[in-house]
Amino acid sequence: MPTLHGVNLSPFVRKVRVALAEKSVDYDAVPQLPFGPRDEYRKISPLGKIPCWQDGDFNLSDSSCIIAYLERTHPEPALYPSDPKEYGRALWYEEYCDTKLVDTLTAVFFQRFVQPRFFKQEPDEELVRKTLSESLPPILDYLEGEIGDRDVLVGTHFSVADIAAASPFVNFAHGGEKVDAQRWPRVAAYVERIHSRPSYKAIIEEEMAGA
Ligand SMILES: N[C@@H](CCC(=O)N[C@@H](CS)C(=O)NCC(=O)O)C(=O)O
């Protein structure tokens, strides 16, 4: 059985778990923590980061690489659009959400969830306030415009773009926040819609029970 190394709270590990659930792939989970001594782990994940996928002597790091690989090993249901432009857009949204959106939403998660639980530190509420009032609004403005009237980010089918966009909003919820539906109604409804899919719903419920 293949193995997924990582912890469920990671937005990148969650991306891979959702893709695996969508494609009904069985695997073992190894709870590899992202920080700490990792010399042994670096043998399979050279940057020391989670997630890492291991299948026999085949190892692959990085959520985007792992999901692209799974698309070839388990093509159904497709998580990438076949139209070239839609395919390009899906990759772009994945990149944008894995960087700008993750950095911003996990700043809140880190202060409110990680600091008290793992480092016995009070959250820096000034940093949270600045993130919510200054860093986040332009990102949500952008996503609000991109979603338009669609159910999903690209075309008409759920794709890797939606997996990547919805994942860090789970961390945002762990940080006690959600999208202001008055100001960003499309983003708020979109996140709720994607999180209601059976794949996401089961993973979120499991996380919330353990959180
Ligand atoms: N681009 C990578 C990012 C992975 C990543 O940054 N994972 C974090 C945990 S959420 C990590 O392992 N951090 C440890 C480190 O940066 O050394 C992916 O998509 O998998």
The ligand as an SDF file (V2000), in Angstrom:
LIG
                    3D

 20 19  0  0  0  0  0  0  0  0999 V2000
    5.0740   23.5130   -2.2330 N   0  0  0  0  0  0  0  0  0  0  0  0
    5.0210   22.5000   -1.1920 C   0  0  0  0  0  0  0  0  0  0  0  0
    4.9420   23.1920    0.1570 C   0  0  0  0  0  0  0  0  0  0  0  0
    5.0130   22.2000    1.3110 C   0  0  0  0  0  0  0  0  0  0  0  0
    5.2320   22.8970    2.6460 C   0  0  0  0  0  0  0  0  0  0  0  0
    5.6820   24.0540    2.7140 O   0  0  0  0  0  0  0  0  0  0  0  0
    4.9060   22.1880    3.7180 N   0  0  0  0  0  0  0  0  0  0  0  0
    5.1650   22.7360    5.0470 C   0  0  0  0  0  0  0  0  0  0  0  0
    4.0830   22.2830    6.0340 C   0  0  0  0  0  0  0  0  0  0  0  0
    2.5080   22.9910    5.7140 S   0  0  0  0  0  0  0  0  0  0  0  0
    6.4870   22.2010    5.5390 C   0  0  0  0  0  0  0  0  0  0  0  0
    6.7600   21.0230    5.4140 O   0  0  0  0  0  0  0  0  0  0  0  0
    7.2930   23.0780    6.1360 N   0  0  0  0  0  0  0  0  0  0  0  0
    8.5520   22.6890    6.6990 C   0  0  0  0  0  0  0  0  0  0  0  0
    9.6810   23.4870    6.1420 C   0  0  0  0  0  0  0  0  0  0  0  0
    9.4420   24.4600    5.3970 O   0  0  0  0  0  0  0  0  0  0  0  0
   10.8190   23.1410    6.4430 O   0  0  0  0  0  0  0  0  0  0  0  0
    3.8300   21.5660   -1.4480 C   0  0  0  0  0  0  0  0  0  0  0  0
    2.9220   21.9690   -2.1830 O   0  0  0  0  0  0  0  0  0  0  0  0
    3.8220   20.4420   -0.9460 O   0  0  0  0  0  0  0  0  0  0  0  0
  1  2  1  0
  2  3  1  0
  2 18  1  0
  3  4  1  0
  4  5  1  0
  5  6  2  0
  5  7  1  0
  7  8  1  0
  8  9  1  0
  8 11  1  0
  9 10  1  0
 11 12  2  0
 11 13  1  0
 13 14  1  0
 14 15  1  0
 15 16  2  0
 15 17  1  0
 18 19  2  0
 18 20  1  0
M  END
$$$$
